[in-house]
Amino acid sequence: MAVNTIANVFGRYLFSQSIYFTEELNEFLIITITFMGLGYVTRKGRHIRMSAFYDILPLYPKKILMIIIASSTAAVMFLLTWYAAEYVMKIAHRGRVTPALQLPLYLTYLWVVIGFMLTGIQYLLTAIKNISPGDDVYISFTTVDRYEDPEISEVIHLYEQDHSLNSDDSIHREKTETTP
């Protein structure tokens, strides 16, 4: 998408000639990237979450809440898949094509259906993973819920390192004080 856009800018300003299909190609690519990325982000557990109340819960209520969240989100994604599929079928039935490339228009929006379906599957797998026994809460099928802010992790690491050195020093001092 970047190469296409940059080539169009150079063509327009250096040669006074735009690439006629740039806008259509970029529209197609942005839809594809967005909805394929939605499934990928869900798979990796990197989606945006509002977790203020969730974070203060103990382990098992967290796990139950995650099952509810993942199941309901999966249901919404499958519902959106259904509506998107109906829309794509209407466009396909009408036989509309894109103006510049003359490609069937439904091919552009087919990625929305696929993206919603893959995302729904990922949320369903997350719910199933949390139903299984264990002491971990999963925010995706493979990702355990852990808060790891790099700055806070560094502070904790330094704190632990400082306290382990202090306890080692005190042990060393106790040994030297008791030895004649």
N, C-alpha and C positions, 0 to 999 in steps of 0.2 A: 504494500500500500504506500509506503514511504517512497519507494523507487518510482512508482507510478506518478505520485503527486509531484515529486521533484523533477522528473522528466517533463511533466506537463508545464511546470513553471519555467524551466529552461527553454522548452519549445516555444512558449508564449512570448517570453521576453527577449530571447536571442534570435529566434527565427520567425517571430510573428505568426506562429502556427501552433495551436493547441492540439493536444491529442483528443480526438472527438469522443472517446469512450471513457475517459478518466473518471468522470463523475459517477457513471454507472458501475464501473469496476470498484471504485472506492465504496459505494453504497453496498454492493454485494459483499465486499471484504469486511466492512465494519459489522454487518449483520452476522456474518460467519464467525468472526473473531469473538464478538460479544457472546453469542449463544453457545459456541463450542467452549469458550472460556468459562462460562457459567458452570458447565458440567465438570470441567477440570478443577476449578477453584473449590467446588463442593467436594470433589474427590480428595483434595489435599487438605480440606478443613481450613481454608484461608478466606472464607467469606466473612463479611461484616456481621458482627453479632452484637446485640444489645443485652449485656449480661450482668447488669447491676444486681438484680435480685438473685439470679442464678449463681453468681459467684459466692454469695454468703451462705448458700445452702450446704448442709452436710452431704456426704457422698451418695447415699441411696436416694434421697429426694432429688439430688442433681441428676442421677441416672434416670429416674422416673420422668423428670421434666424433660430430659434430652430425648427420651423415647417419644413423649408427647409432641415435642417440637419437631423432631425428625419425621414422625408419622404424618402430622398435619401438613408440614411443608411438602412432603412427598405427594400427599393427596392434592394439594393446590397445584403442584407442578404437573401432575397427571391431568388435572382438569384443564389447565392452560394448554397442555399438549392436545387435548381433545378439541378445544376451541381453535387453536392454531391450525390443526389438521383440517377442520371444516373450512376455515378461511382459505387455506392453500388449495383445497379441492374446488372451491368456488372459482378461484382465479384460474386454475388449470382448466376447468370446464369452459370458461369464457375464452380461453385461447389467447389471452393478452401476452404481448411480447414487449421487451424493453425497446426504447426508441433507437438507441445507437447500435447496440450489438445484435438486436433482433433475437435475443434469447428468450425462451419462455419465462414469464415473470414469476411463475410459481417456484422456479428453481432458486430464486433469491430467498424466498420466504420458507422454503423447505427446511432450511437450517434452524429456523426458530422452533419448528416441531421437533427436530432431532435434539436440539439443545435442551428444551424443556423435558423431553423424555429421559435423556441421560441424567439430567439433574434430579428428576424424580426417582430414578433408579438408585442414584447415589444416596439420597436421603432415606430411601427405603432400606438400603444396606446398612446405613448408620443406625437406624432404629433396630434392625435385627441384631447388629453387633452389640448394642447396649442391652438387649434382652438376654443375651448369653451371660452365664455366670461369670463373675470376676469383680475385682475391686477397682477397675478403671472405667472412667466415663469417656466415651469416644465422641468426638465432634465430626468425625467422618469415619469411613470404614477402616482406615489405617492410622488415624491420628488421635492420640490420647489428648484429652483436655488438660493442658498445662499452660500456665501463664508464664511466659518467658520474655519479659521486657529486658533488652540488653543492658540498659543502664542499671536497673534494679538487680539484675543477675550479677553485674560487676560489683555493686555495693555489697551484696550478700557474700560474694566470693571473698572480697577484701575483709569483711567483718569476720568471716569464718577463719580466714588465714591469720588475722590479727589475734583472734582469741585462741587459736591453736598454738601460736607462738608464745602468747602470754602464759598459757598453761604449761608449755614446755619449759619456759623460763622459770616459772615458779617451782616446777618439779626439780629443775637443775639447781635452783637456789636451796631448796630443801635438802637435797643430797649434799651440797657443799657445806651447808650449815651444820649438818649432823655428823659429818666426818671430821675426826680430830686433826 
